[in-house]
Amino acid sequence: MKNRIIFIVLLSFGLFSSLSSCSSMPEKAQPVNKFDVNRYLGTWYEIARFDYRFEKNLDNAMAQYSLNADGSVKVVNSGYNFKKNEWVSVNGTAKFRGDKNTAALKVSFFGPFYAGYNVIALEHYKYALVAGKNLDYLWILSREKTIPENIKQDFIIKAQKIGYDTSKLIWVKQDKKSPFDK
């Protein structure tokens, strides 16, 4: 009986894992092809995002990407919590879901649990539009603390065509120097 329960738990976990990996990107979104992870590494400032609990009350949010020895990507997300008046940071790991020339990754900050991280628009490796696993997660990133209006509008239009409600975007203040900035 005990072995049967363990088997059912493992089977359930396996089914959950396979189902969650199938929904790693919104249906109409397409990841960037001919992606070069080495050009993507470095610091990206968050220009806009959908609000969700892990980034609640954060301004001056940024992500720093570097390559781990095993080929995965080290992720350091940080920001200033304006409610608590303190800088916060969290480390994670991103891995390609398939071909390393396709910008479809999965990222984890909490053990074995991964979420979709999909670069769906990329301008000269200076500006990026990133989709999460579904229409609840969206980011506009820049190598600088600002983004040109024409690129911002192009990204918004692309996101709307995919099905995102871009009126929900939070425009992130970038007015402080982070202690995590290299």
GIZI-V633739 format. One record per residue. N is the residue number from 1. SS is DSSP state (~ for helix, > for strand, _ for the rest). NEAR is the number of other C-alpha atoms within 8 Angstrom. D_LAST is the distance of its C-alpha to the last C-alpha in Angstrom with 2 decimals. Layout:
# GIZI-V633739
{{N:SS:NEAR:D_LAST} {N:SS:NEAR:D_LAST}}
This chain:
# GIZI-V633739
{{1:_:4:55.07} {2:~:5:51.85} {3:~:6:50.84} {4:~:7:51.63} {5:~:8:49.34} {6:~:8:46.48} {7:~:8:47.20} {8:~:8:47.20} {9:~:8:43.90} {10:~:8:42.29} {11:~:8:43.94} {12:~:8:42.75} {13:~:8:39.15} {14:~:8:39.44} {15:~:8:40.92} {16:~:8:38.28} {17:~:8:35.49} {18:~:8:37.20} {19:~:8:37.90} {20:~:8:34.41} {21:~:7:32.99} {22:~:6:35.52} {23:_:9:34.12} {24:_:13:30.48} {25:_:12:30.55} {26:_:12:32.81} {27:_:5:36.03} {28:_:6:35.64} {29:_:9:31.99} {30:_:5:31.27} {31:_:11:28.03} {32:_:12:26.85} {33:>:7:28.58} {34:_:6:27.51} {35:_:9:24.00} {36:_:8:21.58} {37:~:8:18.95} {38:~:6:17.11} {39:~:6:16.77} {40:~:8:15.63} {41:_:10:12.64} {42:>:7:9.07} {43:>:10:8.07} {44:>:11:11.33} {45:>:14:12.43} {46:>:15:15.71} {47:>:15:18.44} {48:>:11:21.37} {49:>:13:22.55} {50:>:11:25.68} {51:_:9:25.67} {52:_:7:26.06} {53:~:5:26.04} {54:~:4:22.64} {55:~:7:20.86} {56:_:8:23.65} {57:_:8:22.87} {58:>:11:19.16} {59:>:11:17.75} {60:>:15:14.25} {61:>:13:13.91} {62:>:11:11.30} {63:>:12:11.10} {64:>:12:8.84} {65:>:12:11.29} {66:>:9:11.84} {67:>:10:15.32} {68:_:8:17.27} {69:_:5:20.08} {70:_:4:22.69} {71:_:6:21.46} {72:_:11:20.26} {73:>:11:16.87} {74:>:13:14.53} {75:>:12:13.59} {76:>:11:11.42} {77:>:11:12.74} {78:>:13:12.06} {79:>:13:13.79} {80:>:14:15.85} {81:>:13:19.41} {82:_:9:21.51} {83:_:5:24.62} {84:_:5:23.36} {85:_:7:21.10} {86:>:7:18.26} {87:>:10:14.81} {88:>:8:15.33} {89:>:8:13.63} {90:>:8:15.50} {91:>:9:15.16} {92:>:11:17.38} {93:>:11:18.69} {94:>:12:19.91} {95:>:9:22.86} {96:>:11:24.93} {97:_:7:28.25} {98:_:7:30.05} {99:_:6:29.62} {100:_:9:26.12} {101:_:9:26.85} {102:>:11:27.20} {103:_:13:24.32} {104:>:13:26.05} {105:>:12:24.02} {106:>:14:24.37} {107:>:12:21.69} {108:>:12:22.29} {109:>:10:20.78} {110:>:7:24.17} {111:_:5:25.90} {112:_:5:28.20} {113:>:7:27.94} {114:>:9:26.32} {115:>:10:26.09} {116:>:13:26.04} {117:>:14:22.95} {118:>:13:24.43} {119:>:13:22.96} {120:>:13:26.14} {121:>:10:25.15} {122:>:11:22.62} {123:>:7:22.61} {124:_:5:21.33} {125:_:8:18.24} {126:_:9:17.04} {127:>:13:18.80} {128:>:13:19.91} {129:>:13:22.60} {130:>:13:22.39} {131:>:17:25.49} {132:_:15:25.86} {133:_:13:29.00} {134:_:10:31.27} {135:_:10:31.70} {136:_:8:30.06} {137:_:11:26.48} {138:>:11:24.84} {139:>:12:21.44} {140:>:13:20.59} {141:>:13:17.04} {142:>:14:15.54} {143:_:9:12.69} {144:_:8:13.34} {145:_:9:14.32} {146:_:6:17.90} {147:_:10:20.21} {148:_:6:23.42} {149:~:6:26.53} {150:~:6:28.28} {151:~:9:25.60} {152:~:9:25.38} {153:~:8:29.19} {154:~:8:29.35} {155:~:11:27.08} {156:~:9:29.20} {157:~:8:32.39} {158:~:8:31.26} {159:~:11:30.37} {160:~:10:33.76} {161:~:7:35.61} {162:~:10:34.19} {163:_:8:35.47} {164:_:9:32.58} {165:_:7:33.62} {166:~:8:30.95} {167:~:4:32.42} {168:~:7:30.54} {169:>:9:27.08} {170:>:8:25.02} {171:>:7:23.08} {172:_:12:19.82} {173:_:7:19.00} {174:_:10:15.64} {175:_:5:16.31} {176:_:5:13.82} {177:_:5:10.35} {178:_:9:8.79} {179:_:5:8.16} {180:_:5:6.25} {181:_:6:3.79} {182:_:2:0.00}}
